[in-house]
Amino acid sequence: MKQRKFHILFGMVLLFMLSAFNGKAQEVHKSQLSSVLEDSTSTLKLTTEQHSKLAGVENDYLMDKTAIENGESLKTKETIDSVEVTQWLSILKPKQIVELKKILNKANKPRAIVLARKAWLKAEKDSIAEDFGKDSSIQQMTEYYANQQTVHTLLYNNKRLCDSADRKVAPTCPKILTEVNDQEGNWADKAGIISVVWKNRAELHLTKQQKALIIAKGKEEARQEILAYQRPDSFSFNRANYEADVLPTILSDTQYTAALMIKNLAIAKLKASSAWRELTQNGLVKGLDKDSTIQQITPYYLFQSVIADKYTNQPEIRNKLSKGIAAALPEPLLLLKNAKNVSTKLASGTYSW
């Protein structure tokens, strides 16, 4: 009976120890409890001495946790998690730790399968999957993810240690997952047009070759920006100029224009809303509907921005097209422009009645 109670308490401690991997930590690890408890009894074969030591570790952990919750300790939850796992592993024998990894891998498998299937869907979306077998790839990725989660658990999710461990196990990463992860690197989180193109690759109907080129240029852009940051006195980099040079060589004109419209649409809407406020302040909204007016003037600001981005490196074309856009000023903006001109002349005393 005492032994059974210990296993229950030990399982509770283990539940606290197993922390987040890809979020939703406790929901995931609660489902591990029954299997870990069952296997820890039959497979780990804990000795009486180990039972006693683990009970002491558990007691210290729970006391520290209570003290933290009551504001009576300067320790952090991360600290006591670290100590708990470290002490726990020091009590187990090498063979028991090997068995524990197997138990955790088994418990982590359902979550790993979900991640593997998501990775496969990404591979299909980006034309990577066609070079791999579905069932074998999902199996390989599942095993890799389960092992990775187990390693993170045993390293109590210490970021530095987990990053180091990930680098060491990287050579075991299935090739298909390496390619998927490669396409979701930090370069894709930049604010430039290349990032917009990549995030909207499905909508822009990029070919496999175009995707590969976007990845290569995105990585090069990130590398150049790092160099410019590290060597400000000897190296400079202009993202807008770089993207205006490379994107027309990768995308069709239709794709490039569509990407620029996606990038600038939100800003154009903000400018249109701001113009409406100015129209209101100048008493120029009589007979105008707010929503339809904003909808009418948004394209003006949108194409203005698209031209500025698209022809960054071609000032003559940019200026010519910008003048053409300006000549087609929507009626509400023309009213606002005239009102501003009158105000300026009144303020300067040059207005002629």
ABEGO torsion letter per residue (X at the ends): XAAAAAAAAAAAAAAAABBBBGEGAAAAAAAAAAAAAAAAAAAAGBBAAAAAAAAAAAAAAAAAAAAAAAGABABBAAAAAAAAAAAAAAABBAAAAAAAAAAAAAAAAAAAAAAAAAAAAAAAAAGAAAABBAAAAAAAAAAAAAAAAAAAAAAGGBAAAAAAAAAAAAAABBAAAAAAAAAABAAAABABAAAAAAAAAAAAGBBAAAAAAAAAAAAAAAAAAAAAAABAAABBBBAAAAAAAAAAAABBAAAAAAAAAAAAAAAAAAAAAAAAAAAAAAGAABGBBAAAAAAAAAAAAAAAAAAAAAAAABAAAAAAAAAAAAAABBAAAAAAAAAAAAAAAAAAGABBX
